[in-house]
Amino acid sequence: MASSSEVRREGQTFAGGSLLVRYVNFVKLPHTLFALPFALLGLLVASREQPVTWRLLALVVLAFTCARCVALGFNRIADRDLDAKNPRTRARELPSGRLTLAQAWAAVLVAAGLFLGTAWALNPLCLALAPVALVFIATYSYAKRFTHWSHLWLGLADGIATPAGYLAVTGRWSEPWWLLVAGALAVTFWVGGFDVFYALQDEDFDRAERLESLVVRLGQRRAILAAQLLHGLALVALVLFGIGAGLGVAYYGGVAIGAGLIAWEHQLVKPGDLSRLDAAFFTANGIVSVVVLLGALVDRVM
């Protein structure tokens, strides 16, 4: 294990040694805000068909948070040996010893149990789909060991949030049928695009460890072009989602602002220059989903 002088705390984490802080950092809890607004977008659209209570809203937020804790926690467990080798990640809770493997598994199992409990409390369809969702989001952790397209696996793991929010309210598939497909694809392409950016910083390590990514496959310049393509497809899918849901001008205004933020994000990251990657990855993407949701919310109440 590296000495304290060689290990730096990873970005976007909290200082402090309490067990709560260690668990929060273990699953990067603040990153829940990236895709949670898209789960709420599905809920918001479904509210035109059935009323949404505060209880239902709380269950959806809890279910999404627990699912994400399962996904991130399992990922940290699966990657603990790789994280210990990578200078960027060796300060994480498991390789640094701030959490034991037993504590990590306890967090994942508790989150999985709470997720299944919230699915049961929502409706029978959510309960039936919940185990499938857990398997899918957990097995993403192994995707980079055999496919360059692991970014889209991660994207779809987040992308099911929009259909899930809708199904939590209605208990049935959407009409038109492609509405929820468009919502899922929008998030899949959006997350997949910025995950390509995230992989830029680990290019050398991934090559050395024979891990797969579009950055490894294509190199930085072409991988960034792939991310641009994915983000373009995400915007198209958001427009289609708005058409299928019958959303209005405020929603498309939110999508337009989101498009501007994505364009700004792509101006920040250049091949060979990742100095502003944090601003692109964390700041821009943290706002995109929020402005799209706010546009839909304004449209809903108008």
Backbone torsions as a table, in degrees:
resi	resn	phi	psi	omega
1	MET	NA	141.1	-177.8
2	ALA	-70.6	152.1	177.1
3	SER	-72.0	164.7	-177.6
4	SER	-61.7	-28.0	-179.6
5	SER	-72.3	-21.6	-178.4
6	GLU	-94.9	-13.7	-174.0
7	VAL	-105.9	122.9	176.3
8	ARG	-109.4	143.8	178.5
9	ARG	-64.7	134.7	-179.3
10	GLU	-64.7	148.7	178.2
11	GLY	-62.4	159.5	178.2
12	GLN	61.0	35.1	173.7
13	THR	-127.1	165.7	-177.4
14	PHE	-99.2	146.2	173.8
15	ALA	-79.8	155.0	178.5
16	GLY	126.2	153.8	-176.0
17	GLY	-112.6	4.9	-178.5
18	SER	-67.0	157.7	179.5
19	LEU	-61.5	-37.4	179.3
20	LEU	-62.0	-46.5	179.3
21	VAL	-62.0	-40.2	179.6
22	ARG	-63.5	-40.0	177.8
23	TYR	-69.0	-41.1	178.3
24	VAL	-60.1	-43.8	178.1
25	ASN	-70.0	-33.2	-179.0
26	PHE	-58.1	-41.3	-178.5
27	VAL	-106.5	10.5	-179.1
28	LYS	45.9	57.1	-172.0
29	LEU	-55.1	-39.3	179.4
30	PRO	-60.7	-23.8	-179.7
31	HIS	-70.2	-8.1	173.6
32	THR	-55.6	-30.6	-177.1
33	LEU	-67.5	-15.6	178.8
34	PHE	-59.5	-54.1	-172.3
35	ALA	-108.0	-12.5	179.0
36	LEU	-54.6	-41.3	178.5
37	PRO	-57.4	-28.1	179.0
38	PHE	-75.6	-29.6	171.5
39	ALA	-66.0	-41.3	178.4
40	LEU	-69.3	-27.4	175.6
41	LEU	-64.2	-43.8	176.2
42	GLY	-61.4	-41.4	177.4
43	LEU	-63.0	-41.8	-177.6
44	LEU	-63.8	-44.1	178.8
45	VAL	-64.4	-40.8	179.7
46	ALA	-66.6	-23.5	-178.4
47	SER	-65.7	-14.0	174.8
48	ARG	-72.5	-20.9	-179.0
49	GLU	-98.2	-38.1	-179.6
50	GLN	-141.1	145.4	-178.9
51	PRO	-67.5	147.7	179.0
52	VAL	-107.6	122.4	178.5
53	THR	-92.0	164.8	176.4
54	TRP	-63.0	-35.2	177.8
55	ARG	-61.5	-45.9	-179.3
56	LEU	-64.7	-41.6	177.9
57	LEU	-59.9	-44.3	179.9
58	ALA	-63.7	-39.2	179.3
59	LEU	-64.8	-40.5	179.7
60	VAL	-64.7	-45.7	179.5
61	VAL	-62.5	-42.9	179.9
62	LEU	-65.7	-43.1	-179.5
63	ALA	-61.7	-44.9	-179.1
64	PHE	-64.3	-44.5	-179.3
65	THR	-62.2	-42.6	179.7
66	CYS	-66.3	-41.0	179.1
67	ALA	-61.4	-41.8	-179.7
68	ARG	-68.4	-35.9	177.0
69	CYS	-64.8	-38.3	175.4
70	VAL	-61.7	-48.2	-176.9
71	ALA	-61.2	-50.3	-178.2
72	LEU	-70.0	-40.3	-179.5
73	GLY	-64.2	-45.3	178.7
74	PHE	-64.5	-36.9	177.8
75	ASN	-61.6	-42.5	179.4
76	ARG	-65.0	-37.2	178.7
77	ILE	-68.4	-46.3	-178.3
78	ALA	-64.8	-33.1	-174.6
79	ASP	-100.3	11.4	-170.8
80	ARG	-60.3	-36.6	179.7
81	ASP	-72.2	-39.3	176.2
82	LEU	-65.6	-41.6	180.0
83	ASP	-62.1	-33.5	179.8
84	ALA	-68.2	-25.2	-179.7
85	LYS	-87.4	-26.9	-173.3
86	ASN	-84.6	121.4	179.9
87	PRO	-56.7	-30.8	-178.5
88	ARG	-71.9	-28.5	-171.0
89	THR	-116.8	-1.9	-173.9
90	ARG	-69.7	-10.5	176.4
91	ALA	-87.6	0.3	178.2
92	ARG	-63.5	165.5	-167.6
93	GLU	-60.2	-41.9	-177.8
94	LEU	-74.2	-52.8	-180.0
95	PRO	-64.8	-27.4	179.6
96	SER	-84.0	-11.4	179.4
97	GLY	85.0	7.1	179.8
98	ARG	-73.4	-21.6	169.2
99	LEU	-129.4	144.7	175.0
100	THR	-85.8	164.0	178.0
101	LEU	-61.9	-37.2	178.5
102	ALA	-63.0	-42.5	177.9
103	GLN	-64.5	-37.7	178.7
104	ALA	-65.1	-46.8	178.7
105	TRP	-62.7	-37.1	178.6
106	ALA	-60.2	-42.8	179.2
107	ALA	-63.8	-43.5	-178.9
108	VAL	-64.4	-44.6	-177.3
109	LEU	-68.4	-38.5	176.7
110	VAL	-64.0	-44.9	179.1
111	ALA	-62.5	-40.9	178.8
112	ALA	-63.8	-42.3	178.5
113	GLY	-63.0	-42.6	177.6
114	LEU	-65.3	-38.2	178.0
115	PHE	-61.5	-46.8	179.1
116	LEU	-64.9	-36.5	178.1
117	GLY	-65.3	-41.0	178.3
118	THR	-68.3	-36.6	177.4
119	ALA	-62.2	-41.2	177.0
120	TRP	-62.3	-38.8	-178.4
121	ALA	-72.6	-19.8	-177.8
122	LEU	-81.6	-67.2	178.4
123	ASN	-170.3	165.5	-176.1
124	PRO	-60.1	-36.3	-179.3
125	LEU	-65.5	-43.5	177.3
126	CYS	-61.1	-40.3	179.3
127	LEU	-65.3	-41.0	-179.8
128	ALA	-65.2	-35.5	-177.0
129	LEU	-85.9	-18.4	-173.6
130	ALA	-58.9	-46.6	179.2
131	PRO	-62.6	-37.2	177.3
132	VAL	-61.5	-43.8	179.4
133	ALA	-61.7	-42.4	-179.4
134	LEU	-62.1	-43.7	179.6
135	VAL	-63.4	-42.7	-177.0
136	PHE	-65.1	-46.0	-176.5
137	ILE	-72.4	-27.0	179.2
138	ALA	-78.1	-40.2	-176.0
139	THR	-71.9	-12.0	172.8
140	TYR	-53.1	-32.5	-175.1
141	SER	-56.8	-23.6	-178.0
142	TYR	-100.4	-3.3	-173.4
143	ALA	-61.6	-40.0	-176.3
144	LYS	-69.2	-6.2	176.4
145	ARG	-84.0	-13.4	-177.2
146	PHE	-141.6	-4.6	180.0
147	THR	-142.3	141.0	174.8
148	HIS	-71.7	-14.0	-173.7
149	TRP	-99.7	26.9	178.1
150	SER	-59.4	-25.3	179.4
151	HIS	-59.4	-39.0	-179.7
152	LEU	-76.1	-29.2	173.9
153	TRP	-62.7	-47.0	176.1
154	LEU	-61.1	-42.2	-179.8
155	GLY	-59.1	-44.4	-180.0
156	LEU	-69.9	-31.8	175.7
157	ALA	-59.0	-36.8	173.7
158	ASP	-82.2	-32.3	-174.4
159	GLY	-65.3	-25.7	178.7
160	ILE	-69.1	-7.1	179.4
161	ALA	-62.5	-39.8	-177.9
162	THR	-65.9	-51.2	173.8
163	PRO	-59.2	-37.1	-178.7
164	ALA	-62.4	-42.3	178.0
165	GLY	-62.2	-38.7	178.5
166	TYR	-67.8	-47.7	-177.7
167	LEU	-65.6	-29.4	178.6
168	ALA	-61.7	-31.7	-179.1
169	VAL	-86.3	-47.1	-170.6
170	THR	-93.0	-31.1	-175.8
171	GLY	73.2	12.7	179.4
172	ARG	-150.9	164.0	-178.5
173	TRP	-71.1	163.1	-173.0
174	SER	-80.6	162.9	170.8
175	GLU	-130.6	114.7	5.3
176	PRO	-70.3	156.9	-174.5
177	TRP	-62.8	-29.3	-174.8
178	TRP	-81.9	-4.9	-179.8
179	LEU	-58.1	-51.9	-177.6
180	LEU	-72.6	-26.9	174.2
181	VAL	-64.0	-45.3	178.2
182	ALA	-62.1	-41.6	178.6
183	GLY	-62.6	-42.3	179.3
184	ALA	-67.1	-40.8	-179.1
185	LEU	-67.4	-36.1	178.8
186	ALA	-57.8	-47.3	-179.2
187	VAL	-71.9	-38.0	179.2
188	THR	-58.0	-48.5	-178.6
189	PHE	-70.1	-37.6	-179.5
190	TRP	-65.1	-51.6	179.6
191	VAL	-65.5	-42.2	179.0
192	GLY	-57.9	-40.0	179.4
193	GLY	-64.4	-47.2	-178.0
194	PHE	-78.5	-17.5	172.6
195	ASP	-71.8	-29.4	172.4
196	VAL	-61.5	-43.7	175.6
197	PHE	-57.4	-45.0	-177.9
198	TYR	-61.2	-35.2	-178.0
199	ALA	-73.0	-16.0	-179.5
200	LEU	-58.1	-38.2	-174.7
201	GLN	-73.2	-14.1	-178.3
202	ASP	-111.1	17.9	-174.6
203	GLU	-55.9	-51.6	-177.0
204	ASP	-64.0	-43.2	-179.9
205	PHE	-63.9	-44.8	-178.8
206	ASP	-62.7	-39.7	177.0
207	ARG	-62.8	-43.6	-178.3
208	ALA	-64.5	-35.3	-177.9
209	GLU	-93.8	4.2	-179.6
210	ARG	58.2	41.3	173.4
211	LEU	-93.2	155.0	-173.3
212	GLU	-103.8	144.0	170.7
213	SER	-167.0	165.6	176.3
214	LEU	-66.3	-27.6	177.7
215	VAL	-66.6	-44.0	177.4
216	VAL	-64.5	-41.1	-176.6
217	ARG	-72.9	-41.6	-170.0
218	LEU	-106.7	-19.2	-169.8
219	GLY	86.3	165.6	-172.4
220	GLN	-62.5	-47.1	-173.8
221	ARG	-61.7	-49.4	-177.8
222	ARG	-74.0	-29.1	175.5
223	ALA	-65.5	-38.6	176.8
224	ILE	-65.0	-37.7	175.1
225	LEU	-63.7	-39.2	176.8
226	ALA	-62.6	-40.2	177.3
227	ALA	-62.8	-39.0	176.9
228	GLN	-62.5	-42.0	177.9
229	LEU	-62.5	-45.6	-180.0
230	LEU	-61.1	-41.3	179.8
231	HIS	-69.6	-33.1	174.1
232	GLY	-63.7	-43.0	177.2
233	LEU	-64.2	-35.4	177.9
234	ALA	-61.6	-41.9	179.8
235	LEU	-66.6	-39.6	176.3
236	VAL	-60.8	-45.0	-179.8
237	ALA	-64.3	-36.0	177.1
238	LEU	-64.7	-39.1	176.8
239	VAL	-64.0	-45.3	178.5
240	LEU	-61.7	-38.6	177.6
241	PHE	-61.8	-43.1	178.5
242	GLY	-62.3	-39.6	178.3
243	ILE	-64.4	-47.3	-178.9
244	GLY	-64.1	-33.1	-179.0
245	ALA	-87.1	-7.3	-178.2
246	GLY	70.1	31.3	179.5
247	LEU	-78.9	161.2	-171.7
248	GLY	-113.3	-155.9	-170.6
249	VAL	-60.6	-39.9	-177.4
250	ALA	-62.3	-40.4	178.2
251	TYR	-62.2	-47.3	-178.7
252	TYR	-67.3	-27.4	172.2
253	GLY	-63.8	-41.9	176.6
254	GLY	-63.6	-40.1	177.9
255	VAL	-64.4	-39.5	179.5
256	ALA	-63.8	-41.7	176.6
257	ILE	-63.4	-42.5	176.9
258	GLY	-59.2	-40.1	177.7
259	ALA	-62.5	-40.3	177.6
260	GLY	-63.3	-40.0	178.2
261	LEU	-65.9	-39.4	178.3
262	ILE	-65.4	-41.0	177.7
263	ALA	-62.0	-41.2	177.3
264	TRP	-62.8	-41.4	178.5
265	GLU	-56.8	-42.0	-177.5
266	HIS	-74.7	-17.3	174.0
267	GLN	-78.0	-21.9	-175.1
268	LEU	-82.0	-27.5	-173.1
269	VAL	-110.5	121.5	-179.9
270	LYS	-124.8	152.6	176.1
271	PRO	-56.8	126.4	-179.9
272	GLY	84.5	-5.0	179.9
273	ASP	-133.2	97.3	-179.4
274	LEU	-108.0	19.5	-174.4
275	SER	-64.6	-25.2	-179.4
276	ARG	-110.9	24.3	-178.4
277	LEU	-62.8	-40.0	180.0
278	ASP	-59.6	-42.1	179.0
279	ALA	-63.5	-41.0	-179.9
280	ALA	-68.3	-47.3	-172.9
281	PHE	-75.4	-50.2	-171.9
282	PHE	-88.7	-44.8	-175.5
283	THR	-74.6	-56.1	-176.6
284	ALA	-62.1	-49.7	-176.5
285	ASN	-69.2	-28.2	176.8
286	GLY	-67.2	-21.0	-177.9
287	ILE	-96.9	-31.5	-174.8
288	VAL	-54.0	-53.2	-176.2
289	SER	-64.4	-33.6	-178.7
290	VAL	-68.0	-43.7	-177.4
291	VAL	-69.9	-33.0	176.2
292	VAL	-65.5	-44.6	178.0
293	LEU	-63.0	-43.6	-178.8
294	LEU	-63.3	-38.3	177.3
295	GLY	-61.2	-43.6	178.5
296	ALA	-65.9	-36.6	179.7
297	LEU	-66.2	-45.6	177.0
298	VAL	-59.2	-43.3	178.6
299	ASP	-61.2	-37.8	-176.8
300	ARG	-68.2	-36.9	-174.1
301	VAL	-91.0	-10.4	-178.9
302	MET	-74.4	NA	NA
